[in-house]
Amino acid sequence: MPPGQSEVELYAALRRDAREDMSNRALERKYRVGWRTVQKAPSSGWPQPREPYAPRRSKLDPFKPVIDQMLLADLDARRGSSVTRWSGSIAG
């Protein structure tokens, strides 16, 4: 899809070029879209709205209490013995 072109304009262009007997593969290449988009465009005037994803938990959620506890303990630690202090080595 060229920059600045809305999905409605894209569907209209796909329908127009499909009526001029342009092959589906040529439409895919010209507009840089997948075959499903090319298949859906002639049958519907408007693109289907995207379905929102279900909210997901973070992978860190089970560890957040432990991390918070470490960071709170780090506030009281001596300056040189900090847990979050960078060691200066990036050895792999």
C-alpha positions as CSV (number, residue, x, y, z in Angstrom):
1,M,0.0,0.0,0.0
2,P,1.6,3.3,-1.0
3,P,2.2,5.8,1.8
4,G,-0.6,8.2,2.4
5,Q,-3.2,5.9,0.8
6,S,-6.2,4.8,3.0
7,E,-7.5,1.3,2.9
8,V,-10.7,2.5,1.3
9,E,-8.7,4.0,-1.5
10,L,-6.7,0.8,-1.8
11,Y,-9.8,-1.3,-2.1
12,A,-11.2,1.0,-4.7
13,A,-8.0,0.8,-6.7
14,L,-7.9,-3.0,-6.4
15,R,-11.5,-3.2,-7.7
16,R,-10.8,-0.8,-10.6
17,D,-7.7,-2.7,-11.7
18,A,-9.5,-6.1,-11.3
19,R,-12.3,-4.9,-13.6
20,E,-9.6,-4.2,-16.2
21,D,-8.6,-7.9,-16.2
22,M,-5.4,-7.5,-14.2
23,S,-4.3,-10.8,-12.7
24,N,-4.5,-11.2,-8.9
25,R,-0.7,-11.8,-8.8
26,A,-0.1,-8.6,-10.7
27,L,-2.4,-6.7,-8.2
28,E,-0.5,-8.1,-5.3
29,R,2.8,-6.9,-6.8
30,K,1.5,-3.5,-7.8
31,Y,-0.1,-2.6,-4.5
32,R,2.2,-4.7,-2.3
33,V,-0.6,-6.5,-0.5
34,G,-1.3,-10.2,0.2
35,W,-3.6,-12.5,-1.7
36,R,-6.3,-12.3,0.9
37,T,-6.6,-8.6,0.5
38,V,-6.8,-9.0,-3.3
39,Q,-9.5,-11.7,-2.7
40,K,-11.6,-9.5,-0.3
41,A,-11.5,-6.3,-2.2
42,P,-14.0,-7.1,-5.0
43,S,-16.6,-8.5,-2.7
44,S,-16.7,-5.6,-0.2
45,G,-16.7,-1.9,-0.6
46,W,-15.2,-1.2,2.8
47,P,-12.3,-3.1,4.5
48,Q,-13.2,-5.0,7.7
49,P,-12.1,-3.2,10.9
50,R,-9.3,-5.0,12.8
51,E,-10.4,-7.0,15.8
52,P,-8.7,-5.8,19.0
53,Y,-6.4,-8.2,20.7
54,A,-7.3,-9.5,24.1
55,P,-5.2,-7.9,26.8
56,R,-2.3,-10.0,27.8
57,R,-0.3,-10.2,31.0
58,S,3.3,-9.4,31.0
59,K,5.8,-12.2,31.4
60,L,7.3,-10.2,34.3
61,D,4.0,-10.1,36.3
62,P,4.9,-13.1,38.4
63,F,8.3,-11.6,39.3
64,K,7.3,-7.9,39.9
65,P,7.0,-8.3,43.7
66,V,10.5,-9.8,43.8
67,I,11.9,-7.1,41.6
68,D,10.2,-4.3,43.6
69,Q,11.6,-5.8,46.8
70,M,15.2,-5.9,45.3
71,L,14.9,-2.3,44.1
72,L,13.6,-1.1,47.5
73,A,16.5,-2.9,49.3
74,D,18.9,-1.3,46.8
75,L,17.9,2.1,47.9
76,D,19.3,1.4,51.4
77,A,22.5,-0.3,50.2
78,R,25.9,1.2,50.4
79,R,26.9,3.1,47.3
80,G,29.5,0.4,46.0
81,S,27.3,-2.6,46.8
82,S,24.3,-1.7,44.7
83,V,22.4,-4.6,43.0
84,T,21.7,-2.4,40.0
85,R,25.3,-1.1,39.7
86,W,26.9,-1.8,36.3
87,S,30.0,-4.0,36.7
88,G,31.9,-2.4,33.8
89,S,32.3,-5.6,31.8
90,I,30.2,-6.7,28.8
91,A,31.8,-10.2,28.5
92,G,29.8,-12.7,26.4
